[in-house]
Amino acid sequence: MKKIVLFSAVAAMVLASCAGNPEGKKAETTDSIEVANVINVGTALPIDTSASKVVWKGTKVTGSHEGTIAIKSGTISVDNNQITAGEFILDMNTISSTDLDGEYKEKLDGHLKADDFFSVASHPESSFVITGVKQGATANDYVISGNLTIKGITKNITFDAKVEEISEFSVTATADFNILREDWGVSYEGKKDDLISKEINFKVTIVAKK
């Protein structure tokens, strides 16, 4: 009987420490790159903030949560039907969950804005600035590098993206990647019996047009 109880206790501890990361390829992360060295050529198209979106997802031992962050402003530069540069600003005050309602939603949204997570009062904006663009396996595949700033911390990330439409008048692009949240000072572990994942998944849709 004692062996069964001990085994159960150990199993519970193992499960509590195993919060699987959300599905998605982890972005390569390095130190930030000097943006002044980035060459910006082509036509700068303003981002359509109503059509663009960022969807986040985090997992924990007992499940997952997901939600959105609004894109405040930005541009994508295009030259000869190629993306050459770009940047956008996220309004962190808009971070919210979409899988909860009522009191539970209010509690999670408030916690996400607190210092445990994104410290929105001190850092109301996050940003992404493209520092490199490479062609992928097909004409629609790109490998994008850029400086991602969250909570005042800037790291350079590289991830795969797909360009669904591109011209001198409009661009539609998507990306799906994970980041290790501790790299940006988001280090809250969760409850001891319900730890949260080390990585956050972002699904990004960018629409830019004249």
C-alpha positions as CSV (number, residue, x, y, z in Angstrom):
1,M,0.0,0.0,0.0
2,K,2.8,2.4,0.9
3,K,4.4,1.7,-2.5
4,I,1.2,2.5,-4.3
5,V,0.9,5.8,-2.4
6,L,4.5,6.7,-3.0
7,F,4.1,5.9,-6.7
8,S,1.0,8.1,-7.0
9,A,2.8,11.0,-5.3
10,V,5.8,10.7,-7.6
11,A,3.5,10.5,-10.7
12,A,1.6,13.6,-9.6
13,M,4.9,15.5,-9.1
14,V,6.1,14.4,-12.6
15,L,2.8,15.5,-14.2
16,A,2.8,18.8,-12.4
17,S,6.3,19.6,-13.8
18,C,5.4,18.7,-17.4
19,A,3.6,21.5,-19.0
20,G,4.0,20.8,-22.8
21,N,4.6,23.7,-25.1
22,P,2.0,24.8,-27.5
23,E,2.2,23.4,-31.0
24,G,4.6,25.5,-33.2
25,K,8.2,25.7,-34.4
26,K,10.4,27.6,-32.0
27,A,11.9,30.8,-33.5
28,E,15.7,31.0,-33.5
29,T,16.6,33.7,-30.9
30,T,19.8,35.7,-30.8
31,D,20.9,39.1,-29.5
32,S,19.3,42.2,-31.1
33,I,20.7,43.6,-34.3
34,E,21.5,47.3,-34.8
35,V,18.5,48.6,-36.8
36,A,20.5,51.5,-38.2
37,N,22.3,49.0,-40.4
38,V,19.1,47.7,-42.0
39,I,18.6,49.0,-45.5
40,N,15.0,50.0,-46.2
41,V,14.2,50.2,-49.9
42,G,10.9,50.1,-51.9
43,T,7.4,51.3,-51.2
44,A,6.3,51.4,-47.6
45,L,2.7,50.1,-47.3
46,P,0.7,51.0,-44.1
47,I,-0.5,48.0,-42.2
48,D,-4.3,47.6,-42.2
49,T,-4.8,47.2,-38.4
50,S,-8.4,46.1,-38.8
51,A,-7.4,43.1,-41.0
52,S,-4.1,42.2,-39.3
53,K,-4.0,40.3,-36.1
54,V,-1.9,38.5,-33.5
55,V,-3.3,35.4,-31.8
56,W,-1.4,34.0,-28.8
57,K,-1.6,30.6,-27.1
58,G,-0.1,29.3,-23.9
59,T,-0.5,25.8,-22.4
60,K,-0.4,24.5,-18.9
61,V,-0.7,21.1,-17.2
62,T,-4.4,21.2,-17.1
63,G,-5.1,22.8,-20.5
64,S,-4.4,26.0,-22.4
65,H,-5.5,29.6,-23.0
66,E,-5.5,31.7,-26.1
67,G,-6.4,35.2,-27.1
68,T,-5.4,38.2,-29.1
69,I,-3.3,41.4,-29.1
70,A,-4.2,44.3,-31.4
71,I,-1.7,45.7,-33.9
72,K,-1.5,49.5,-33.3
73,S,0.4,50.6,-36.4
74,G,3.2,49.7,-38.8
75,T,4.4,49.4,-42.4
76,I,5.7,46.7,-44.8
77,S,8.1,47.8,-47.6
78,V,8.0,46.1,-51.0
79,D,10.4,46.3,-53.9
80,N,10.1,44.3,-57.1
81,N,7.5,42.1,-55.5
82,Q,9.8,41.2,-52.6
83,I,9.4,42.2,-48.9
84,T,12.5,44.4,-48.0
85,A,11.6,45.8,-44.6
86,G,8.8,46.3,-42.1
87,E,7.9,47.1,-38.6
88,F,4.8,47.1,-36.4
89,I,3.7,48.1,-32.9
90,L,1.5,46.0,-30.6
91,D,-0.9,47.6,-28.1
92,M,-0.3,45.5,-25.0
93,N,-3.3,47.1,-23.3
94,T,-5.5,45.1,-25.7
95,I,-4.1,41.7,-24.7
96,S,-7.0,39.5,-23.8
97,S,-8.2,35.9,-23.7
98,T,-10.8,34.6,-26.1
99,D,-11.5,31.2,-24.5
100,L,-13.0,32.5,-21.3
101,D,-16.0,34.6,-20.2
102,G,-17.0,36.7,-17.3
103,E,-15.1,36.7,-14.0
104,Y,-12.5,34.1,-15.2
105,K,-11.7,36.2,-18.3
106,E,-11.3,39.3,-16.2
107,K,-8.9,37.6,-13.8
108,L,-6.8,36.1,-16.6
109,D,-6.7,39.3,-18.6
110,G,-5.7,41.3,-15.5
111,H,-3.0,38.8,-14.7
112,L,-1.6,38.9,-18.2
113,K,-1.2,42.7,-17.9
114,A,0.4,42.5,-14.4
115,D,4.1,42.2,-13.7
116,D,4.0,38.4,-13.5
117,F,3.5,38.5,-17.3
118,F,3.8,41.6,-19.5
119,S,3.9,44.6,-17.1
120,V,1.6,46.6,-19.4
121,A,1.5,49.7,-17.1
122,S,5.3,50.1,-17.6
123,H,5.5,48.7,-21.1
124,P,2.3,49.5,-22.9
125,E,3.7,48.7,-26.3
126,S,5.7,45.8,-27.9
127,S,7.3,46.0,-31.3
128,F,8.8,44.0,-34.2
129,V,11.3,45.4,-36.7
130,I,12.4,43.3,-39.7
131,T,16.2,43.0,-39.9
132,G,16.5,40.4,-42.6
133,V,14.4,38.6,-45.3
134,K,15.4,35.5,-47.2
135,Q,13.5,33.5,-49.8
136,G,12.3,30.1,-48.6
137,A,11.7,26.9,-50.5
138,T,9.0,28.3,-52.7
139,A,8.0,31.8,-54.0
140,N,5.5,32.1,-51.2
141,D,7.9,31.0,-48.4
142,Y,10.1,33.5,-46.6
143,V,12.5,33.4,-43.6
144,I,12.1,36.5,-41.6
145,S,14.5,37.9,-39.0
146,G,13.7,40.8,-36.8
147,N,14.1,42.6,-33.4
148,L,11.2,41.7,-31.1
149,T,10.8,44.0,-28.1
150,I,8.7,42.9,-25.1
151,K,8.8,44.5,-21.6
152,G,11.7,46.7,-22.9
153,I,13.8,43.6,-23.8
154,T,14.9,43.2,-27.4
155,K,16.0,40.0,-29.0
156,N,16.4,39.1,-32.6
157,I,14.2,36.2,-33.8
158,T,14.1,34.2,-37.1
159,F,11.0,32.3,-38.2
160,D,9.2,31.0,-41.3
161,A,6.5,33.0,-43.0
162,K,4.2,32.6,-45.9
163,V,3.3,35.5,-48.3
164,E,-0.1,34.9,-49.8
165,E,-0.3,38.1,-51.8
166,I,2.3,40.6,-52.7
167,S,2.5,43.6,-55.1
168,E,3.4,47.3,-55.0
169,F,-0.1,47.9,-53.7
170,S,-0.7,45.2,-51.1
171,V,0.8,42.4,-49.0
172,T,-0.8,39.6,-47.0
173,A,1.5,37.4,-45.0
174,T,1.2,34.9,-42.1
175,A,3.6,33.4,-39.6
176,D,3.2,30.7,-36.9
177,F,6.0,30.4,-34.3
178,N,6.9,30.0,-30.7
179,I,9.2,32.0,-28.4
180,L,10.7,31.2,-25.1
181,R,9.0,33.7,-22.9
182,E,11.8,33.9,-20.3
183,D,14.0,35.5,-22.9
184,W,11.8,38.5,-22.5
185,G,11.4,38.5,-18.8
186,V,8.0,36.7,-18.7
187,S,9.0,34.2,-16.1
188,Y,5.9,33.4,-14.1
189,E,5.8,29.6,-13.6
190,G,2.2,29.1,-12.7
191,K,0.8,27.2,-9.8
192,K,2.8,24.4,-8.3
193,D,0.2,21.8,-9.4
194,D,-0.5,23.6,-12.7
195,L,2.7,24.8,-14.3
196,I,2.5,26.8,-17.5
197,S,4.5,26.2,-20.7
198,K,7.9,27.8,-21.2
199,E,7.0,28.8,-24.8
200,I,4.2,31.0,-26.1
201,N,2.8,30.5,-29.6
202,F,2.0,33.4,-31.9
203,K,0.0,33.2,-35.1
204,V,0.4,36.5,-37.0
205,T,-1.5,37.8,-40.0
206,I,-0.3,41.0,-41.6
207,V,-2.2,42.8,-44.2
208,A,-0.7,46.0,-45.6
209,K,-2.0,48.1,-48.5
210,K,-2.1,51.6,-50.0
